[in-house]
C-alpha cells in the first residue's frame, strides 16, 4: 500500500472535503422532501403554515388577499360628523381583515376629529351572523391622530380560528353637560364608523422562537408571517415609547405594504388608547 505524506494544512482540507461529501450524499430523502414542502408553502393561504424567517422578509410582505365585506374608511352617510380628509380610517389591509395571535388584540385607527367635533364612541364585536358579542363605549383622546383600542381584559378572549366582525363607531352631535363630564346621546346621532374582520390564529412554537429571537423588533416577524394586527400593534408601541429601534419610515413602510396601501399623514401624533 502506497502511503502519501501530505502537509498538515492539505490533510485538514482533504478531510473537510471528504466529510462534506459524505454528509451530502447521506442526507435523508425524507428531509429533502420536507424541505421541498416548506418552500412550496403558499404564504397567502389562510390555513398556511407560518413561514420561517429565511423564506420571508418584512420588505416582501404582501397582505393582498380575497376581501371581506367592510369599510376601513369613514362609513356612515347620515352621521353628523364633519367630512374631513383623510377620514376616520381603520389601519387594516385593503381586504378589510387581518389575523392575530393575541387573545385580546389591539386595533389602530386614524381619528381626525377634535374633542369639540367628537368625544365618544363605541367598539362592537360580532360573530359572523352579526350577533353582538359585546359593545364597549369609550371616550376619545383629546388630540386627533392615531388611536388604539384594545379589547378589555374583562371581556372574553377571541377563539382560535373563529371569524369576528367589528365596528369602531364615533359619534358627533349634541352633548349634554352632566357634572364635569360630557355625555353624548348616541340616539341623537348616527355614527361615522370603520368596520372590518379579525381572526385569531395559533401561536406555534416555531413562531414563538422567532419572536424571542427578534426582540425588540417582533413586528418584523409578525409582518413576515402576515399577522397584521400584531405587527401593527408592536410597531406602534415602539413608536409610542420613542424607541431608537424604529423610524417614521418603518411606520410608513408597513402602512403602505402591498395589499395595505394606506395613505395617511405620517406627522400625525401617536395618541395611544381610547378610555373605557
MOJOSUL-V245533 format. One record per residue. RES is the residue in three letters. SS is DSSP state (A for helix, B for strand, O for the rest). PHI is phi in radians with two decimals (none if undefined). Layout:
res:RES ss:SS phi:PHI
res:RES ss:SS phi:PHI
//
This chain:
res:UNK ss:O phi:none
res:UNK ss:O phi:-1.51
res:UNK ss:O phi:-1.92
res:UNK ss:O phi:-1.82
res:UNK ss:O phi:-1.61
res:UNK ss:O phi:-1.81
res:UNK ss:O phi:-1.01
res:UNK ss:A phi:-0.98
res:UNK ss:A phi:-1.03
res:UNK ss:A phi:-1.22
res:UNK ss:A phi:-1.12
res:UNK ss:A phi:-1.07
res:UNK ss:A phi:-1.11
res:UNK ss:A phi:-1.11
res:UNK ss:A phi:-1.05
res:UNK ss:A phi:-1.09
res:UNK ss:A phi:-1.11
res:UNK ss:A phi:-1.06
res:UNK ss:A phi:-1.14
res:UNK ss:A phi:-1.11
res:UNK ss:A phi:-1.15
res:UNK ss:A phi:-1.10
res:UNK ss:A phi:-1.13
res:UNK ss:A phi:-1.21
res:UNK ss:A phi:-1.24
res:UNK ss:O phi:-1.73
res:UNK ss:O phi:-1.12
res:UNK ss:O phi:-1.07
res:UNK ss:A phi:-1.10
res:UNK ss:A phi:-1.11
res:UNK ss:A phi:-1.17
res:UNK ss:A phi:-1.11
res:UNK ss:A phi:-1.11
res:UNK ss:A phi:-1.11
res:UNK ss:A phi:-1.08
res:UNK ss:A phi:-1.11
res:UNK ss:A phi:-1.10
res:UNK ss:A phi:-1.15
res:UNK ss:A phi:-1.14
res:UNK ss:O phi:-1.47
res:UNK ss:O phi:-1.10
res:UNK ss:O phi:-1.45
res:UNK ss:O phi:-1.19
res:UNK ss:O phi:-1.48
res:UNK ss:O phi:-1.07
res:UNK ss:O phi:-1.23
res:UNK ss:O phi:-1.71
res:UNK ss:O phi:-1.15
res:UNK ss:O phi:-1.37
res:UNK ss:O phi:-1.26
res:UNK ss:O phi:-1.39
res:UNK ss:O phi:-1.23
res:UNK ss:A phi:-1.06
res:UNK ss:A phi:-1.12
res:UNK ss:A phi:-1.86
res:UNK ss:O phi:-2.43
res:UNK ss:O phi:-1.90
res:UNK ss:A phi:-1.02
res:UNK ss:A phi:-1.13
res:UNK ss:A phi:-1.68
res:UNK ss:O phi:-1.04
res:UNK ss:B phi:-2.21
res:UNK ss:O phi:-1.61
res:UNK ss:O phi:-1.14
res:UNK ss:O phi:-2.97
res:UNK ss:O phi:-1.09
res:UNK ss:O phi:-1.44
res:UNK ss:O phi:-2.12
res:UNK ss:O phi:-1.04
res:UNK ss:O phi:2.96
res:UNK ss:B phi:-2.70
res:UNK ss:B phi:-1.46
res:UNK ss:B phi:-2.32
res:UNK ss:B phi:1.03
res:UNK ss:B phi:-1.34
res:UNK ss:O phi:1.96
res:UNK ss:O phi:-1.22
res:UNK ss:O phi:-1.63
res:UNK ss:B phi:-1.21
res:UNK ss:O phi:-1.45
res:UNK ss:O phi:-1.21
res:UNK ss:O phi:-1.13
res:UNK ss:O phi:-1.45
res:UNK ss:O phi:-2.10
res:UNK ss:O phi:-2.16
res:UNK ss:O phi:-1.24
res:UNK ss:O phi:-1.40
res:UNK ss:O phi:-0.92
res:UNK ss:B phi:-2.43
res:UNK ss:B phi:-1.42
res:UNK ss:O phi:-1.48
res:UNK ss:O phi:-2.43
res:UNK ss:O phi:-1.06
res:UNK ss:O phi:-1.11
res:UNK ss:O phi:-1.28
res:UNK ss:O phi:1.30
res:UNK ss:B phi:-2.52
res:UNK ss:B phi:-2.74
res:UNK ss:B phi:-1.96
res:UNK ss:B phi:-2.66
res:UNK ss:O phi:-1.85
res:UNK ss:O phi:-1.41
res:UNK ss:O phi:-1.18
res:UNK ss:O phi:-2.31
res:UNK ss:O phi:-1.24
res:UNK ss:B phi:-1.87
res:UNK ss:B phi:-1.95
res:UNK ss:B phi:-2.08
res:UNK ss:B phi:-2.44
res:UNK ss:B phi:-1.73
res:UNK ss:B phi:-2.00
res:UNK ss:O phi:-1.55
res:UNK ss:O phi:-1.57
res:UNK ss:O phi:-1.41
res:UNK ss:O phi:-1.02
res:UNK ss:O phi:-1.27
res:UNK ss:O phi:-1.54
res:UNK ss:O phi:-2.75
res:UNK ss:O phi:-2.22
res:UNK ss:B phi:-2.33
res:UNK ss:B phi:-2.85
res:UNK ss:B phi:-2.68
res:UNK ss:B phi:-1.80
res:UNK ss:B phi:-2.10
res:UNK ss:B phi:-2.00
res:UNK ss:B phi:-2.27
res:UNK ss:O phi:-1.48
res:UNK ss:O phi:-1.15
res:UNK ss:O phi:-1.60
res:UNK ss:O phi:1.21
res:UNK ss:O phi:-1.43
res:UNK ss:B phi:-1.12
res:UNK ss:B phi:-1.67
res:UNK ss:B phi:-2.87
res:UNK ss:B phi:-2.18
res:UNK ss:B phi:-2.18
res:UNK ss:B phi:-1.17
res:UNK ss:B phi:-2.59
res:UNK ss:B phi:-1.94
res:UNK ss:O phi:-1.31
res:UNK ss:O phi:-1.10
res:UNK ss:O phi:-1.40
res:UNK ss:O phi:-2.17
res:UNK ss:O phi:-1.12
res:UNK ss:B phi:2.60
res:UNK ss:B phi:-1.45
res:UNK ss:B phi:-2.18
res:UNK ss:B phi:-2.00
res:UNK ss:B phi:-2.33
res:UNK ss:B phi:-1.90
res:UNK ss:O phi:-1.02
res:UNK ss:O phi:-1.07
res:UNK ss:O phi:-1.14
res:UNK ss:O phi:-1.39
res:UNK ss:O phi:-1.69
res:UNK ss:O phi:-1.10
res:UNK ss:O phi:-1.24
res:UNK ss:O phi:-1.19
res:UNK ss:O phi:-1.48
res:UNK ss:B phi:-1.13
res:UNK ss:O phi:1.25
res:UNK ss:O phi:-1.72
res:UNK ss:B phi:-1.49
res:UNK ss:B phi:-2.29
res:UNK ss:B phi:-1.71
res:UNK ss:B phi:-2.33
res:UNK ss:B phi:-2.24
res:UNK ss:B phi:-2.05
res:UNK ss:B phi:-1.72
res:UNK ss:B phi:-2.15
res:UNK ss:B phi:-1.89
res:UNK ss:O phi:-2.09
res:UNK ss:O phi:2.85
res:UNK ss:O phi:-1.19
res:UNK ss:B phi:-2.01
res:UNK ss:B phi:-2.16
res:UNK ss:B phi:-1.21
res:UNK ss:B phi:-2.40
res:UNK ss:O phi:1.22
res:UNK ss:O phi:-1.80
res:UNK ss:B phi:-2.07
res:UNK ss:B phi:-1.80
res:UNK ss:B phi:-2.00
res:UNK ss:B phi:-1.60
res:UNK ss:O phi:-1.67
res:UNK ss:A phi:-1.00
res:UNK ss:A phi:-1.09
res:UNK ss:A phi:-1.50
res:UNK ss:O phi:-2.69
res:UNK ss:B phi:-1.44
res:UNK ss:O phi:-1.43
res:UNK ss:B phi:-1.61
res:UNK ss:B phi:-2.54
res:UNK ss:B phi:-2.12
res:UNK ss:B phi:-2.47
res:UNK ss:B phi:-2.76
res:UNK ss:B phi:-2.32
res:UNK ss:B phi:-2.47
res:UNK ss:B phi:-2.34
res:UNK ss:B phi:-1.51
res:UNK ss:O phi:-2.03
res:UNK ss:O phi:-1.34
res:UNK ss:O phi:-1.46
res:UNK ss:O phi:-1.45
res:UNK ss:A phi:-1.01
res:UNK ss:A phi:-1.12
res:UNK ss:A phi:-1.16
res:UNK ss:A phi:-1.05
res:UNK ss:A phi:-1.14
res:UNK ss:A phi:-1.07
res:UNK ss:A phi:-1.12
res:UNK ss:A phi:-1.12
res:UNK ss:A phi:-1.29
res:UNK ss:A phi:-1.53
res:UNK ss:O phi:-0.91
res:UNK ss:O phi:-1.59
res:UNK ss:O phi:-1.74
res:UNK ss:A phi:-1.05
res:UNK ss:A phi:-1.01
res:UNK ss:A phi:-1.15
res:UNK ss:A phi:-1.18
res:UNK ss:A phi:-1.06
res:UNK ss:A phi:-1.13
res:UNK ss:A phi:-1.08
res:UNK ss:O phi:-1.69
res:UNK ss:O phi:1.08
res:UNK ss:O phi:-1.71
res:UNK ss:A phi:-1.08
res:UNK ss:A phi:-1.07
res:UNK ss:A phi:-1.37
res:UNK ss:A phi:-1.07
res:UNK ss:A phi:-1.17
res:UNK ss:A phi:-1.10
res:UNK ss:A phi:-1.21
res:UNK ss:A phi:-1.18
res:UNK ss:A phi:-1.09
res:UNK ss:A phi:-1.11
res:UNK ss:A phi:-1.13
res:UNK ss:A phi:-1.19
res:UNK ss:A phi:-1.09
res:UNK ss:O phi:-1.60
res:UNK ss:O phi:0.94
res:UNK ss:O phi:-1.13
res:UNK ss:O phi:-1.21
res:UNK ss:O phi:-1.32
res:UNK ss:O phi:-2.24
res:UNK ss:O phi:-2.25
res:UNK ss:A phi:-1.06
res:UNK ss:A phi:-1.13
res:UNK ss:A phi:-1.08
res:UNK ss:A phi:-1.11
res:UNK ss:A phi:-1.12
res:UNK ss:A phi:-1.09
res:UNK ss:A phi:-1.24
res:UNK ss:A phi:-1.17
res:UNK ss:O phi:-1.87
res:UNK ss:O phi:-1.07
res:UNK ss:B phi:-1.05
res:UNK ss:O phi:1.57
res:UNK ss:O phi:-1.87
res:UNK ss:O phi:0.95
res:UNK ss:O phi:-1.59
res:UNK ss:O phi:-1.89
res:UNK ss:O phi:-2.27
res:UNK ss:O phi:-1.11
res:UNK ss:O phi:-1.23
res:UNK ss:O phi:-1.40
res:UNK ss:O phi:-1.14
res:UNK ss:O phi:-1.25
res:UNK ss:B phi:-1.50
res:UNK ss:B phi:-1.46
res:UNK ss:B phi:1.42
res:UNK ss:B phi:-1.60
res:UNK ss:O phi:-1.24
res:UNK ss:B phi:-1.97
res:UNK ss:O phi:-2.37
//
